[in-house]
Amino acid sequence: MRNPTIDTAVIPPARRPRKPAATIGRGAVYALMLLAVLVVGLPLYWMLIGSLKTLTEIRTFPPTWFPQEPRLANFTDAWNGAPFGRFYINSLVTTLAGTALEMLNAVFSAYALAFLRFPRKNLVFILLLAALMVPTQVTILPNYLTMARFDWVNSYQGIVLPGAAVAFGTFLLRQYFLGLPRDVIDAARVDGCTHLRLMWRVVVPMSWPAIVTFGLISLVSKWNEFLWPLVITNTLEMRTLPIGISYLLDSEGNTQWGTVMAGTIFVILPVLIVFLLAQRFIVGGITSGATKG
């Protein structure tokens, strides 16, 4: 006979014992994540504590993991050792202008490859994929000769324009555009939308995660670019921040490494803040672009 005082519905089910293989696998994943954090974070931490150390403490062996006597004067010495104010202005102008042009070109070209019909479209896409395999160093000389012909050496347009188009952005956005709901696109066409209106009113708003992702990737790349600004500029007033770090090095071997690390923080801090604020867009946009289309 059933006991009415016992409610079997509230008795929790017995927990299933976790399999040893699953536990080991989970532990291996956490170990790999910890290793990745150490590989990425340890150099950043060493740079941070190095910017607060004296040169004697930096050269001490075994190394100290905490500054014994923090030296904030390294930041002042770095800022005064080179015109970092001018370097910041140059980097801001070239990065913002270059990113804007690159995003604009990527949106237009990706829309054309995704929604327009024209002869040899597949061939154009194959050539676009082939362009992804061309190293940037190969284009240095042709770009320099082109900028010199227009008399744009040592100018903002000389730094910005050669990098205004990139195959990666077109590929990323095209893949995302192909995954958009076709019903919405067809309904907009039935309502009489032109291609330009369809792109700005329908496609771009629905593709905002991918566009923001590409914009952030482009911004970080142009902010950290070293080789092309070094080649195309020849005066101190037109240098950018990554090049400015080299002015803190001493050719005779008496480099104040604490000052150099403090100057490096000037370079990476804005990018690090932007990345931390927008990392969810980067992850979401890349995974969406990789799985759609």
N, C-alpha and C positions, 0 to 999 in steps of 0.2 A: 504494500500500500504506500502511495506517495506521501511524503511528509509535507503538509501544506506550509509549514513554517520556513522551509528552505526555498529560496528563489534561485532556481538554477540559471536564470538569465543574467544575474549579476556576478556569477562566478567567472573570473577572467580565464580565458583559455591558457593552457600551459604553453610556455615559451619554447619555441623550437631551438634546440642547441645550434649555435652557429658552427658551420662547418670549418674545420681547420684550414682548408684551402682558401676559403673566402677571407678568413682572418689574415692569412699570410699575404694574399693579394692586396688587401686593403693596406696592410702595413708597408708593402713594397711601394704602393702608390704614394703614401705619405712620405716615405723615405726619399723618393724621387723628387717630390715637391719641395722638401726641405733642402735637398741638394741644389735644386734650381734657384731657390731663394738665396742660398749661400753664394752661388756662382755669380748671381746678379747683384746681390746686396753688399757682399764683402768689399768689392772695389769701391763702391759708393761710400761705404762707411770709412774705408781707409783714406779716401780723398777728403772726407769731412774732417776727420781727426787730424789729417796732415795739414789742413789749412789752419789749424789752431796750434800747431807745434812750431818750435824753433828748428833751425836747420840741424843743430846738434842732436836734438831728440829724434828727428826723422832718421838720421844716420845711425842711431843707436841699435846695437844688436845684443841680445834679442829685442825685437821691437816692442814698444809699449802700445797697448790697445786703448789707453785713455791719456789725453794730454796732461802731463804733470803740471805745467804752467801755461794755461791757455793764452795764446798770443793773438788778440784780435787785430793787432796792427798789421797782420798779413793782408787783410782785406783793404786797408787804406793804402798800403804799399802797392798792391796789385792795381787798384783803381788809378793811382797816380803814376804808376810805372808805364802806362800806355793810355792813349786817349779813349778809354772805354765808353765814355759818353757818346763820342762820335761813332764808335763801333756799334753801339746799341741802335743808334738812329739808322745807320746803313743796313743793319740786319733786319730791323723792323720794316723798312721800306721794301727791301728786296724780297723778304719772306711773305709779307702780306700781298704785294702786287703779284709775285710769282704764283702764290697759291690761288689767288682769285682767277688769274688767267688760266691756270692749269685746270681748275674745276670747271670753268666755263667751257673750255675746249673739250673736256672729257664728257660733259653732259650732252653737248651738241653731237659729238661724234658717236657716243654710245646710243643716243636716240636714233640717229640715222641707221646704224647697224642693226638696231632692234626692230624698228617699225617702218622704215622706208624700203621701197623696192627700187633697185637700180641694178644695171648690169654688173656682173662680176662681184657681187657683194660678198660671196664666200671667199673669193680670192683676196679681196681687201682685208677680210678678217684673218686669213692665213698670214698675210704680210704683217698684220698687226701683231699676231703671235710671234712671228719671226723677229720683230723689232724688240720684243721682250728679251731676246737672247743676245742682243748687241751690247757689249760693255760700254759704259759711259765714257771711258778713256778713249775709245776709238773715235768719238765724235768731237774731241777737244780741238784738234787742229782744224777740221772744216768749219766748226762754229767760230773759232777765233778769226780765221780768214774772212768769214762772212761779216763779222762784227767790225773788223778793220776796214773792210770795203765801205761800210756805211759810216765810218768814223765814230763808232760807238765803243771803242776801247776805253776803259777807265770811266764808265758811266753806268747809271742805274739800268738803263735799257739794255746795255751790253750784258749785265749780270742776269737780268730777268728773262729776256725774250727767248734765248736758246732752250730754256727749260719750261716754256709755256705749254708744251704739248708732251704728253707721256702716254705710252701704250698701256701701262698698267691700269691707270684710271679708267681709260676707255673700256678695257676688258672687264674690270670689276663692275662698272655701272651697267654695261651691256648685259652681263649675266643677271644682274638684279632686275633690270627692266623686263627681261624675258619671263621672269617669274611673277610679274604683276597680274592681277585678275583681268582676263581678256574681256569679261563682260563689261567691266567699267570702261575699258578703252573703246569697245565697240559702241557702247551707249553714248559716249562723248562724241564719237564720229557721227552717229546718227543725228545728234543734236546740232551738227554743223560746225564742230570745232575744226579749225585749221591745225596744221601740224605744230605751228608755233604756240598756239593757244593750248593745244592738247598737252604739249610738253610742259609748259609753265603752270597750267592750272590743274592738271591731273597727274602726270607722270612724276614730276619733281616732288610734289607734296607726299605722294605715296612712297617715294624712294628716299625720303629724308635720312633714315639711318645709314644707308650706304653712302650717300653724298657726304654726310658729316664724317663718316669713317675715312673716306678718301681725302677729305679736306685736312683732317688731323694728320694723316700719314704724310701728305704733301707738305704741310706746315713744318713738321718735325724734320723732314728730309732737307728742306731748304734752309731751315735755321742752322742745321749742323753742316751744311755743305762747305767744303774746304777747297777742293782742287780747282773748280771752275772760277770762283771769285779770286783765287790766288793768281790764276793765269790771266784773267781779263782785266785786272786792276794793277796799277803800277805806282800808286801814291798812297801814303799813309791815310789820307782823308777819305779814301774810298774802300778801305779794308773793312771786313766784317768781323764779327766776334770770334769765330773759330780761328781765323788768321791772327787776330789780336793776341791770342795766347802765346804765339811764337815770339812776340816782342818782349816777353818776360824771361825768355831763356838767354843765358849768357854764353857767348861763343867761346869764352876762355875757360869754361867749366866751373864757374862760380855761381851757378844758378841757385837762387833761393827757392827751394822746392815748396816751402810753405806758401810763398807768394804765388807761385804757379798754380797750386791747388786751389787757392782762394780765387784766383782769376777764372779757373775752370768752373767753380761754383757759379760765378756770374753768368757763364754760358748755359749751363744745364738747368739752372733753377727755374727759369720761365717755362722751358719745355716740360720739365718734370711736373710742375703745377698743372699745366694744361692736360698732360696725360692722365694724371690722377683724377682730374675733374671729368674727363671724357672717356675713360677706359671702357665703360659699358657700351658706348656707341661703337668703339673699335671692334670689340669682340662680337657684338651682335651683327654689325654690318658685314664683317668678313665671313662669318659663318652663313649668313643669309645669302651673300653673293656666291658662296661656294656650293650651296645646295640647291639653288633655284636655277631654272633655265635648263 
